[in-house]
Amino acid sequence: MARSSAPIARIARLVAWASWAWLILGLVANQVARTVAPESSQSILLTTLTIFFPMLLLRLALAARMYAGRRAGLLLLLAAVTAWALGSMSVNSGSDAAQHHFPAPGEWLFLVSYLGMAGYLMLDVDRRQLRPTRGWLDIAVICGGTSCLASLLLITPIRLASGQEGVPLLLALIYPLADGVLVLAVLGQALLQARTDLVKSVMLGVAFVLLACADSGFALQASARTYDFANISNALWGGSFALLVAAACRPATAVIRTVPKAAGTAVLVAAGAVATAVLMIRPDDELAYFTLPPAAFTMVTVAWRMVLALRDANRATEAFALSRTDDLTKLPNRRAVRVRLEDAIEASEPIALMMLDLDGFKEINDALGHQVGDTVLRLVAVRMREAVESRDLVARLGGDEFAIILAGRDEIELMETAHDVLRELRNPISVDGIEICPSGSIGITIAGPDEHDSGEVLRRADVAMYQAKSSGTGAALYDVELDEFSRSRLQLAEELRKGLKDDQIEVWYQPQLDVAAREISGLEALVRWRHPVHGVISPVAFLPAARRAGLMAALSEVIARQALRDHRQRLDAGIDLRLAVNCAPTELLGHAFLPQLYAAIEEHAIPADSLVLEITEDSFLSDPHRTRELLVDLREHGVQVSIDDYGTGFSSLTYLRNLPVQELKIDRSLVRNVAEDHRSREIVASTIQLAHALDMRIVAEGVENAADLAALDAMGIDTVQGYHLARPMPAGEVAQWVRSWRGKVEAAKMAG
């Protein structure tokens, strides 16, 4: 409700309290007048009605003003209450005896009022919940069936008690029956979740029950041919309308708490049975006016609803079959495969899954068109069906992927079956005059006795299929050692995620030696994971898991910040060495790493030219234009750039000429045994000459022995690092190691 409606809401609350108070006051005054001064009771009642009903109408008008979305229903109820008020005042205010004789001329206003109240109930439902046709039919079935039952159980007693006949009996019975129908309409709407406000539903139901009690009392009176009502009847009528208006003026609920549902089969059968019983009993002519119409109405609505239910059932059956069938090949689809796997797993059946992927199918589609490709898929489906037993399930998972579910767990038999399928596929097929020999790769996995998830079985078969494709063997059994996404590797990724939060990541450092000066010139930052159970883990073991899990960005940030913090501490301790930090292509080309690096440099007051960012040649292949922009940006910030693992990738001379690179780092595969391998020595020597010609520093990593160091020194290498010099060490050991190295160098100089 908008803020501007707040004053209207306050007025509405005041009117609500005033209407209840006035009704109670008027009823009490009328009761006293009936005892003390009977001649004045009629005027008191008329005065009460004259003020009470306008209050209700004002309240409804205010509600219609506040709740625009429900305005039509509220205005219809306002018209219904207005009609009732006019009818009530008409039969209570006339001086002519005809006005007090039932039925009076104003009686039609009461009938109009019931039509308005019924219309209000039809409009005052949650449109988000109620479904068209079926929802209304369900409500109609409930109302019709219970009306039939009420006509059998209530009308005959009322008729016998009142002794009325003809039109007066017809009118007298219409009102309680109409009240009952309205009560049942509210109940049906609530049961079918067309009403989400339980309090409002209860208020409406109670209002119509009170109205039914008052109307039933009127119908049962022996003096019902007049309008001489007891005060209790006036109280019931007044209370029912006050409660009805109060329910209608409640704010609409904005929360959907239930899911709409249809009437069950039991409800439809019960309603139809009651209507049939009424038609079979065939009451006398007068009662037939009340019993036969609801019975006929119920039979029609039940029949209509059953037709819709049958149509829905047929559609559901057809949709169910289609949901498990591939449109193109008419084989079962992925959903059917999952259901079959889940059923077998639940029953602990020995079962295996094969997944087949056609080789070169994309080329068939591109060269011959999708129509030819679809024909190939249909023929492949036929071949696969012929290659296995009839009890085995052959399915198309999508695209050019097929699956076979077989009983049994014998690996040798499964491999033989897989190769039988591949042999069958290789037989030529003719499509549009073109002879094609399809081939494929099959991955096989076995559902173990402790299996729980069909998705995991499909995943393993998919992994095995790619293992078969990459190995070229045609068919392969799932091998957990070759599964990069196995449970153990996924668990490792989750543990790494936790390790990042718990500060388990450490940065170790490997010294770099200036060969000409025999001085330590730099340190390369290398990551280690101090696992709480497995101890220190090398990056080879966990970096692939970090990449797959999307943790490289967080890991790179942790390494860079920790390395710069350690660098600041070494500078404060008088150890001024270059710091080399590795950066993967994805992090370099992303938008987060470099801003974080610049922020850390500024935070720790690090001289930017003492930092070297090592990047691989993959960065240039991924996005050359953006890589150049980033390298220029690094140089503008003063950070040096090194090409890591040089000689193992693209190794283009173009980017060496055009990009701001200060260092080349020769990969260890070229440095290993350089003293003995002539070809490696020639490659390294030419690379050193090239770097020097371009005014670049050149570093050799992986120096493992003195002979290789001597050979590199003779070629003019600038810097080396490797186990021959020092192994990577924790940050706390670097200062002591550097001082020890410098002490040895000083001692050697003095001795020399």
C-alpha positions in Angstrom: 0.0 0.0 0.0 1.4 3.4 -1.0 2.3 6.0 1.6 -0.4 8.3 0.2 -3.0 5.7 1.1 -2.1 5.8 4.8 -4.7 8.5 5.7 -7.4 6.5 3.9 -6.3 3.3 5.8 -6.7 5.1 9.1 -10.2 6.3 8.1 -11.1 2.8 7.0 -10.0 1.4 10.4 -12.1 4.0 12.2 -15.1 3.2 10.1 -14.7 -0.5 10.8 -14.7 -0.1 14.5 -17.6 2.3 14.3 -19.7 -0.1 12.2 -19.3 -2.9 14.7 -20.0 -0.6 17.6 -23.1 0.8 16.0 -24.4 -2.7 15.1 -24.1 -3.9 18.7 -25.6 -0.7 20.0 -28.6 -1.0 17.6 -29.2 -4.6 18.4 -29.2 -4.0 22.1 -31.5 -1.0 21.7 -33.9 -3.1 19.6 -34.0 -5.9 22.1 -34.7 -3.5 24.9 -37.4 -1.8 22.8 -39.1 -5.2 22.1 -39.5 -5.6 25.8 -40.3 -2.1 27.0 -41.9 -0.4 24.0 -42.6 -2.8 21.1 -44.1 -0.1 19.0 -40.7 1.6 18.7 -38.6 -1.5 17.8 -39.3 -1.2 14.1 -38.1 2.4 14.0 -35.0 1.6 16.0 -34.2 -1.3 13.6 -34.7 1.0 10.6 -32.4 3.6 12.2 -29.7 1.0 12.8 -29.9 -0.2 9.2 -29.9 3.3 7.9 -26.5 4.1 9.5 -24.9 0.6 9.6 -25.1 -0.3 5.9 -23.7 3.1 4.7 -20.8 2.5 7.1 -20.1 -0.8 5.3 -20.5 0.8 1.9 -18.0 3.5 2.9 -15.5 1.0 4.1 -15.8 -0.9 0.8 -15.4 2.3 -1.2 -12.3 3.2 0.8 -10.9 -0.3 0.2 -11.5 0.0 -3.5 -9.7 3.3 -3.5 -6.6 1.7 -1.8 -6.4 -1.6 -3.6 -6.7 -0.8 -7.3 -5.9 -4.3 -8.4 -9.0 -5.7 -6.6 -11.3 -2.8 -7.4 -13.7 -4.7 -9.6 -14.4 -7.3 -7.0 -14.8 -4.8 -4.2 -17.1 -2.6 -6.3 -19.2 -5.7 -7.1 -19.5 -6.5 -3.4 -20.4 -2.9 -2.7 -23.3 -3.2 -5.2 -24.4 -6.5 -3.6 -24.4 -5.0 -0.1 -26.2 -1.9 -1.4 -28.9 -4.2 -2.9 -29.3 -6.0 0.4 -29.4 -2.8 2.4 -32.1 -1.4 0.1 -34.1 -4.6 0.3 -33.8 -4.8 4.0 -34.9 -1.2 4.5 -37.7 -1.7 2.0 -39.3 -4.6 3.9 -38.8 -2.9 7.3 -40.0 0.6 6.4 -43.3 0.0 4.6 -46.5 0.9 6.4 -48.6 -1.1 4.0 -49.4 -4.6 5.1 -48.3 -5.9 1.7 -44.9 -4.6 2.4 -44.7 -7.0 5.4 -46.2 -10.0 3.6 -43.7 -12.5 2.2 -42.6 -12.3 -0.6 -42.6 -8.5 -0.7 -41.9 -6.4 -3.8 -38.4 -5.6 -2.5 -37.5 -9.3 -2.4 -35.8 -9.2 -5.8 -33.1 -7.0 -4.3 -32.0 -9.8 -2.0 -31.7 -12.1 -5.0 -29.6 -9.5 -6.9 -27.5 -9.3 -3.8 -26.7 -13.0 -3.9 -25.6 -12.7 -7.5 -23.3 -9.9 -6.6 -21.7 -11.9 -3.7 -21.2 -14.9 -5.9 -19.6 -12.7 -8.5 -17.3 -11.2 -5.9 -16.1 -14.6 -4.8 -15.3 -15.5 -8.4 -13.2 -12.3 -8.8 -11.6 -12.2 -5.4 -9.1 -15.0 -5.9 -5.3 -15.1 -6.4 -4.9 -15.0 -10.2 -1.3 -16.2 -9.8 -2.6 -19.4 -8.3 -5.9 -20.2 -10.0 -5.6 -22.0 -13.4 -8.2 -21.3 -16.1 -11.1 -23.7 -16.7 -9.8 -26.5 -14.5 -9.7 -24.4 -11.4 -13.2 -23.1 -11.9 -14.5 -26.6 -12.8 -13.0 -28.1 -9.7 -14.7 -25.5 -7.6 -18.0 -26.0 -9.4 -17.7 -29.8 -8.9 -17.2 -29.3 -5.1 -20.1 -26.8 -4.9 -22.4 -28.9 -7.0 -21.8 -32.2 -5.2 -22.2 -30.7 -1.8 -25.3 -28.8 -3.0 -26.8 -32.1 -4.1 -26.1 -33.6 -0.7 -27.5 -30.6 1.1 -30.7 -30.7 -1.0 -31.3 -34.3 0.1 -30.4 -33.8 3.8 -31.7 -30.3 4.5 -34.6 -29.3 2.1 -37.0 -32.0 3.1 -36.7 -31.2 6.9 -37.1 -27.5 6.2 -40.1 -28.0 4.1 -41.8 -30.2 6.7 -41.0 -27.8 9.5 -42.2 -24.6 7.7 -45.3 -26.1 6.1 -45.0 -23.7 3.2 -45.6 -24.5 -0.5 -45.3 -22.9 -3.9 -43.4 -19.7 -4.6 -43.0 -18.8 -0.9 -41.3 -22.2 -0.3 -39.1 -21.8 -3.3 -37.9 -18.3 -2.2 -37.5 -19.3 1.4 -35.3 -22.3 0.4 -33.3 -20.4 -2.2 -31.5 -18.3 0.4 -30.1 -21.0 2.7 -29.1 -23.0 -0.4 -27.4 -20.0 -1.9 -25.6 -19.4 1.4 -24.5 -23.0 1.4 -23.2 -22.7 -2.2 -21.2 -19.6 -1.2 -19.7 -21.4 1.8 -18.7 -24.3 -0.4 -17.3 -21.9 -3.0 -15.0 -20.4 -0.4 -14.1 -23.9 0.9 -13.4 -25.2 -2.6 -11.2 -22.2 -3.5 -9.2 -22.6 -0.3 -8.7 -26.4 -0.9 -7.5 -25.7 -4.4 -5.2 -23.0 -3.2 -7.0 -20.3 -5.1 -7.0 -18.4 -1.8 -3.7 -17.9 -0.1 -5.0 -15.8 2.9 -6.2 -18.4 5.4 -7.6 -15.8 7.8 -9.6 -14.2 5.1 -11.0 -17.6 3.9 -12.1 -18.4 7.4 -13.8 -14.9 7.8 -15.7 -15.4 4.5 -16.7 -18.9 5.4 -18.0 -17.8 8.8 -19.8 -14.8 7.3 -21.7 -17.1 4.9 -22.4 -19.7 7.6 -24.0 -16.9 9.8 -26.0 -15.8 6.8 -27.1 -19.4 6.2 -28.2 -19.7 9.9 -30.3 -16.5 9.7 -31.9 -17.5 6.4 -32.6 -21.1 7.6 -34.2 -19.7 10.7 -36.4 -17.5 8.5 -37.3 -20.5 6.3 -38.2 -22.7 9.3 -40.5 -20.1 11.0 -44.1 -21.1 10.9 -44.8 -17.4 10.4 -42.4 -17.1 7.5 -45.1 -15.5 5.3 -44.4 -12.3 7.2 -41.2 -10.3 8.0 -41.5 -10.5 11.7 -37.9 -11.5 12.5 -36.4 -12.4 15.9 -33.6 -10.1 17.1 -31.2 -13.0 16.9 -31.9 -13.2 13.1 -31.1 -9.5 12.8 -27.8 -10.1 14.8 -26.8 -12.9 12.5 -27.6 -10.9 9.3 -25.8 -7.8 10.6 -22.8 -9.8 11.8 -22.5 -11.8 8.6 -22.4 -8.6 6.5 -20.0 -6.9 8.9 -17.7 -9.9 8.8 -18.0 -10.2 5.0 -17.0 -6.6 4.5 -14.1 -7.0 7.0 -12.8 -10.0 5.1 -13.1 -8.2 1.7 -11.2 -5.2 3.1 -8.1 -7.2 4.3 -4.9 -6.3 2.4 -4.0 -8.8 -0.3 -1.1 -11.2 0.6 2.0 -10.8 -1.5 3.5 -14.2 -0.7 2.7 -17.4 -2.5 2.9 -20.2 0.1 1.3 -23.1 -1.7 1.3 -24.7 -5.1 -2.2 -24.8 -6.8 -3.6 -28.3 -7.2 -6.5 -30.0 -8.9 -9.4 -31.8 -7.3 -8.5 -35.5 -6.9 -10.3 -38.4 -8.5 -12.0 -39.2 -5.2 -13.7 -35.8 -5.2 -14.9 -36.1 -8.7 -16.2 -39.7 -8.1 -17.9 -38.7 -4.9 -19.6 -35.7 -6.4 -20.8 -37.7 -9.4 -22.1 -40.5 -7.1 -24.1 -38.0 -5.0 -25.6 -36.3 -8.2 -26.5 -39.8 -9.6 -28.2 -40.7 -6.3 -30.3 -37.5 -6.4 -31.3 -38.2 -10.0 -32.2 -41.8 -9.2 -34.3 -40.9 -6.1 -36.4 -38.5 -8.3 -38.0 -36.3 -5.5 -41.6 -34.9 -5.9 -42.4 -32.0 -8.1 -41.8 -29.2 -5.6 -38.5 -30.6 -4.3 -37.4 -31.2 -7.8 -36.9 -27.5 -8.2 -34.1 -27.7 -5.6 -32.6 -31.1 -6.1 -32.5 -31.7 -9.8 -30.8 -28.5 -11.1 -27.7 -28.9 -8.8 -27.6 -32.7 -9.7 -27.7 -32.0 -13.4 -25.2 -29.2 -13.0 -22.9 -31.5 -11.0 -23.1 -34.2 -13.6 -22.2 -31.8 -16.4 -19.2 -30.3 -14.5 -17.9 -33.8 -13.5 -18.2 -35.0 -17.0 -16.4 -31.9 -18.4 -13.7 -32.2 -15.7 -13.2 -35.9 -16.5 -12.8 -35.1 -20.2 -10.1 -32.6 -19.4 -8.5 -35.0 -17.0 -8.4 -37.7 -19.6 -7.0 -35.3 -22.2 -4.3 -34.3 -19.7 -3.5 -37.9 -19.0 -3.1 -38.7 -22.7 -0.9 -35.6 -23.1 1.2 -36.6 -20.0 1.7 -40.1 -21.3 2.7 -38.8 -24.7 5.0 -36.2 -23.2 6.5 -38.8 -20.9 7.4 -41.0 -23.9 8.7 -38.0 -25.8 10.8 -36.8 -22.9 12.7 -40.1 -23.0 13.0 -40.5 -26.7 15.4 -38.9 -29.1 13.5 -37.1 -31.9 16.0 -37.9 -34.7 16.9 -41.6 -34.1 13.9 -42.6 -32.0 16.4 -44.2 -29.6 16.1 -43.5 -25.9 17.7 -40.2 -24.9 19.9 -39.0 -22.0 17.0 -38.9 -19.6 16.1 -42.5 -20.3 19.8 -43.5 -19.7 19.9 -41.8 -16.4 16.6 -43.4 -15.3 17.9 -46.9 -16.3 21.2 -46.3 -14.5 19.4 -45.1 -11.4 17.1 -48.1 -11.4 20.0 -50.4 -11.7 22.0 -48.7 -9.0 19.0 -48.8 -6.6 18.5 -52.5 -7.3 22.3 -53.2 -7.1 22.3 -54.8 -10.6 25.6 -55.5 -12.3 25.7 -53.0 -15.1 28.1 -51.2 -17.4 27.9 -48.1 -19.5 29.6 -47.5 -22.8 29.8 -44.0 -24.3 30.5 -43.7 -28.0 31.6 -40.5 -29.9 31.8 -40.5 -33.7 35.2 -39.5 -35.2 35.1 -36.7 -37.8 31.4 -36.2 -37.6 31.8 -32.4 -37.6 33.6 -32.6 -41.0 30.7 -34.7 -42.4 28.3 -31.9 -41.3 30.4 -29.1 -42.6 31.2 -30.8 -46.0 27.9 -32.5 -46.8 25.3 -30.5 -44.8 23.3 -31.2 -41.7 20.7 -33.3 -43.6 23.4 -35.8 -44.6 24.7 -35.7 -41.0 21.2 -36.5 -39.6 21.0 -39.5 -42.0 24.4 -40.7 -40.8 23.2 -40.5 -37.2 20.1 -42.5 -38.0 22.1 -45.2 -39.8 24.6 -45.3 -37.0 21.7 -45.9 -34.5 20.6 -48.8 -36.6 24.1 -50.3 -36.7 24.6 -50.0 -33.0 21.2 -51.6 -32.3 22.2 -54.5 -34.5 25.6 -54.9 -32.8 24.4 -55.6 -29.3 21.8 -57.9 -27.7 18.2 -57.0 -27.7 18.2 -56.6 -23.9 20.9 -54.0 -24.0 19.8 -50.3 -24.1 21.2 -48.2 -27.0 20.6 -44.5 -26.6 21.6 -41.2 -28.2 22.9 -38.7 -25.6 23.0 -35.8 -28.0 25.0 -34.6 -31.0 27.2 -37.5 -32.2 27.3 -39.2 -28.7 25.6 -42.5 -28.1 25.4 -44.8 -25.1 25.0 -48.5 -24.5 23.9 -49.9 -21.1 24.8 -53.6 -20.7 24.3 -56.1 -17.9 27.4 -57.6 -16.4 30.8 -56.4 -15.1 33.2 -58.6 -17.0 35.8 -56.2 -18.4 37.0 -58.6 -21.1 33.5 -59.2 -22.4 32.8 -55.4 -22.3 35.9 -54.7 -24.4 35.0 -57.4 -26.9 31.5 -55.9 -27.2 32.9 -52.4 -27.7 35.2 -53.6 -30.5 32.3 -55.5 -32.1 30.3 -52.2 -32.2 33.2 -50.4 -33.7 33.7 -53.0 -36.4 30.0 -52.9 -37.2 30.2 -49.1 -37.5 33.2 -49.2 -39.9 31.1 -51.0 -42.5 30.4 -48.5 -45.3 27.1 -46.7 -45.5 25.8 -44.8 -48.5 24.2 -41.4 -48.1 23.2 -39.4 -51.2 25.4 -41.5 -53.4 28.4 -40.9 -51.1 30.0 -43.9 -49.3 31.0 -43.1 -45.7 32.8 -45.4 -43.2 32.0 -44.1 -39.7 34.4 -44.7 -36.9 34.3 -43.8 -33.3 35.8 -44.0 -29.8 34.1 -45.9 -26.9 34.7 -45.3 -23.2 33.6 -48.0 -20.8 32.9 -47.8 -17.1 31.3 -50.2 -14.6 28.8 -49.2 -12.0 30.2 -50.6 -8.7 28.1 -52.2 -6.0 28.5 -49.1 -3.8 27.5 -46.7 -6.6 25.1 -43.8 -5.7 25.0 -41.4 -8.6 24.1 -42.0 -12.2 25.8 -38.7 -13.1 29.1 -39.9 -11.8 28.8 -43.1 -14.0 28.1 -40.9 -17.1 31.1 -38.7 -16.2 33.4 -41.6 -15.9 32.3 -43.1 -19.2 32.9 -39.7 -20.8 36.4 -39.5 -19.3 37.1 -43.0 -20.6 35.8 -42.1 -24.1 38.2 -39.2 -24.3 41.0 -41.5 -23.0 40.2 -43.8 -25.9 40.1 -41.0 -28.4 43.4 -39.5 -27.3 45.2 -42.9 -27.2 43.8 -44.0 -30.5 42.9 -47.4 -29.2 39.2 -47.1 -30.2 37.9 -48.4 -26.8 39.2 -47.9 -23.3 38.1 -48.8 -19.8 37.9 -46.0 -17.2 41.3 -45.5 -15.5 41.2 -43.4 -12.4 44.9 -42.5 -12.7 44.1 -40.8 -16.0 41.1 -38.9 -14.7 42.0 -35.3 -14.0 38.5 -34.8 -12.4 38.5 -37.9 -10.2 37.1 -37.7 -6.7 40.6 -37.5 -5.1 41.5 -34.6 -7.4 38.3 -32.8 -6.6 38.9 -33.3 -2.9 42.4 -31.9 -3.4 40.9 -28.7 -5.0 38.5 -28.3 -2.0 41.4 -28.7 0.4 43.4 -26.1 -1.5 40.4 -23.7 -1.3 40.5 -24.2 2.4 44.3 -23.9 2.5 44.1 -20.5 0.8 41.8 -19.3 3.6 43.9 -20.8 6.4 47.2 -19.3 5.2 48.7 -22.7 4.3 50.3 -21.3 1.2 54.0 -20.4 1.5 56.5 -18.7 -0.8 59.9 -20.3 -1.1 62.9 -18.8 -2.9 65.6 -20.1 -5.2 68.7 -17.9 -5.6 69.9 -16.7 -8.9 73.7 -16.2 -9.5 75.3 -13.4 -11.5 77.9 -15.6 -13.3 80.4 -13.0 -14.1 80.5 -11.4 -10.7 79.9 -14.7 -8.8 77.3 -12.8 -6.7 73.7 -13.6 -5.8 71.7 -11.2 -7.9 68.1 -12.3 -7.5 65.5 -14.7 -6.1 62.7 -16.5 -7.8 59.5 -16.8 -5.8 58.2 -20.4 -5.9 55.0 -21.6 -4.2 54.6 -24.4 -1.7 51.6 -25.8 0.1 52.1 -26.7 3.7 49.3 -29.3 4.0 48.2 -30.1 7.5 48.3 -33.8 6.8 50.7 -34.4 3.9 53.3 -31.8 4.8 54.9 -29.6 2.1 53.5 -30.2 -1.3 55.2 -29.0 -4.5 53.3 -26.9 -7.1 53.4 -29.8 -9.6 51.0 -31.7 -7.4 48.4 -29.0 -6.9 48.6 -26.3 -9.6 46.6 -28.4 -12.1 43.9 -28.7 -9.5 44.0 -25.0 -8.8 43.5 -24.2 -12.6 40.6 -26.6 -12.9 38.9 -25.3 -9.8 39.4 -21.6 -10.8 41.7 -20.9 -7.9 44.7 -19.5 -9.8 43.6 -15.9 -9.4 43.4 -16.2 -5.6 46.6 -18.2 -5.5 48.5 -15.7 -7.6 47.3 -12.8 -5.4 48.5 -14.7 -2.2 51.9 -15.4 -3.7 52.5 -11.9 -5.0 51.5 -10.2 -1.7 53.5 -12.7 0.4 56.6 -12.4 -1.9 56.5 -8.6 -1.8 56.1 -8.6 2.0 59.2 -10.9 2.3 61.0 -8.6 -0.2 60.4 -5.6 2.0 61.7 -7.4 5.1 64.9 -8.4 3.2 65.4 -4.8 2.0 65.1 -3.6 5.6 67.7 -6.2 6.5 70.1 -4.9 3.9 69.6 -7.7 1.3 68.8 -6.0 -2.0 68.1 -8.6 -4.6 65.9 -8.7 -7.7 62.6 -10.6 -7.0 61.1 -12.7 -9.8 57.5 -13.6 -9.6 55.7 -15.9 -12.0 52.4 -14.9 -13.7 50.2 -17.3 -15.7 48.6 -16.0 -18.9 45.0 -16.1 -17.5 46.0 -13.9 -14.6 48.1 -11.5 -16.8 45.2 -11.1 -19.2 42.6 -10.8 -16.5 41.6 -7.5 -14.9 42.5 -8.2 -11.3 46.1 -9.4 -10.9 48.1 -6.3 -12.1 46.1 -3.8 -10.1 46.6 -6.0 -7.0 50.3 -6.2 -7.8 50.6 -2.4 -8.2 48.7 -1.9 -4.9 51.1 -4.3 -3.1 54.2 -2.5 -4.5 52.8 0.8 -3.2 51.8 -0.7 0.1 55.2 -2.1 0.9 57.1 0.7 -0.7 59.0 -1.7 -3.1 61.3 -0.2 -5.8 59.4 -1.3 -8.9 62.6 -2.0 -10.9 63.6 -4.6 -8.4 60.6 -6.7 -9.3 60.7 -9.0 -12.4 57.4 -10.5 -13.7 58.0 -13.8 -15.4 55.4 -14.6 -18.1 55.3 -17.5 -20.6 55.0 -17.4 -24.4 51.4 -18.6 -24.1 50.4 -15.1 -23.1 51.4 -13.8 -26.5 49.5 -16.5 -28.3 46.3 -16.0 -26.2 45.8 -12.3 -27.0 48.9 -10.6 -28.6 47.3 -7.1 -28.7 46.2 -7.1 -25.0 49.5 -8.7 -23.9 51.5 -5.8 -25.5 49.2 -3.2 -23.8 49.8 -4.9 -20.4 53.6 -5.2 -20.9 53.8 -1.5 -21.8 51.7 -0.8 -18.7 54.2 -2.8 -16.6 57.1 -0.9 -17.9 55.4 2.4 -17.2 55.0 1.3 -13.6 58.7 0.3 -13.6 58.3 -3.5 -13.4 60.7 -5.6 -15.4 59.4 -8.4 -17.7 61.0 -11.8 -18.3 60.0 -14.4 -20.9 59.9 -17.7 -18.9 60.5 -21.1 -20.4 61.9 -19.6 -23.6 62.6 -22.1 -26.3 59.7 -24.5 -25.5 56.8 -22.6 -27.1 56.1 -20.3 -30.1 59.5 -18.6 -29.7 58.7 -15.9 -32.2 61.4 -13.2 -32.8 58.7 -10.7 -33.6 57.6 -10.1 -30.0 61.2 -9.9 -28.9 61.7 -7.1 -31.3 58.4 -5.2 -30.6 57.7 -5.8 -26.9 59.3 -4.2 -23.8 61.0 -7.3 -22.5 64.2 -7.1 -20.3 65.0 -10.7 -19.7 64.9 -14.1 -21.4 64.8 -17.3 -19.3 66.0 -20.4 -21.1 64.0 -23.5 -20.2 65.7 -26.2 -18.2 65.1 -28.8 -21.1 67.7 -26.9 -23.2 70.1 -26.3 -20.3 70.2 -29.9 -19.1 73.5 -31.6 -20.3 74.4 -28.6 -22.3 78.1 -29.4 -21.6 77.7 -32.8 -23.4 74.9 -32.2 -26.0 76.3 -30.4 -29.0 72.8 -29.5 -30.4 71.6 -28.0 -27.1 74.9 -26.1 -26.8 74.4 -24.5 -30.2 70.8 -23.5 -29.5 71.7 -22.0 -26.1 74.8 -20.2 -27.5 72.7 -18.6 -30.3 70.0 -17.6 -27.9 72.5 -15.9 -25.6 73.9 -14.0 -28.6 70.4 -13.0 -29.7 69.5 -11.7 -26.2 72.6 -9.7 -25.9 72.1 -8.2 -29.3 68.7 -7.1 -28.2 70.1 -5.7 -24.9 68.4 -8.3 -22.8 69.5 -10.1 -19.7 69.5 -13.9 -20.1 68.9 -16.5 -17.4 69.4 -20.2 -17.5 67.3 -22.3 -15.1 67.8 -25.9 -14.1 71.6 -25.9 -13.8 72.3 -29.2 -12.0 76.1 -29.6 -12.2 79.4 -27.8 -12.4 80.1 -28.9 -16.0 76.9 -27.3 -17.3 77.7 -24.1 -15.3 81.1 -23.9 -16.8 79.8 -24.4 -20.3 77.2 -21.7 -19.8 79.8 -19.4 -18.4 82.0 -19.9 -21.4 79.0 -19.0 -23.7 78.5 -15.7 -21.8 75.4 -16.5 -19.8 74.3 -13.6 -17.5 72.5 -15.4 -14.7 71.9 -19.0 -13.6 69.8 -20.9 -11.1 69.4 -24.5 -10.2 70.1 -27.2 -7.7 73.8 -26.9 -8.3 73.6 -23.5 -6.8 70.8 -23.9 -4.2 67.5 -25.6 -3.8 64.4 -23.6 -3.1 64.2 -22.6 0.6 61.7 -21.0 3.0 61.7 -17.2 3.4 63.2 -17.5 6.9 66.4 -19.2 5.5 67.2 -16.8 2.7 69.0 -14.1 4.6 71.3 -16.6 6.3 72.0 -18.4 3.1 72.9 -15.2 1.2 75.2 -14.1 4.0 76.9 -17.5 4.0 77.4 -17.3 0.2 78.8 -13.9 0.4 81.1 -15.0 3.2 82.4 -17.8 1.0 83.0 -15.5 -1.9 84.9 -13.0 0.3 87.0 -15.8 1.7 87.8 -17.1 -1.8 88.8 -13.6 -3.0 91.1 -13.2 0.0 92.6 -16.7 -0.5 93.1 -15.9 -4.2 
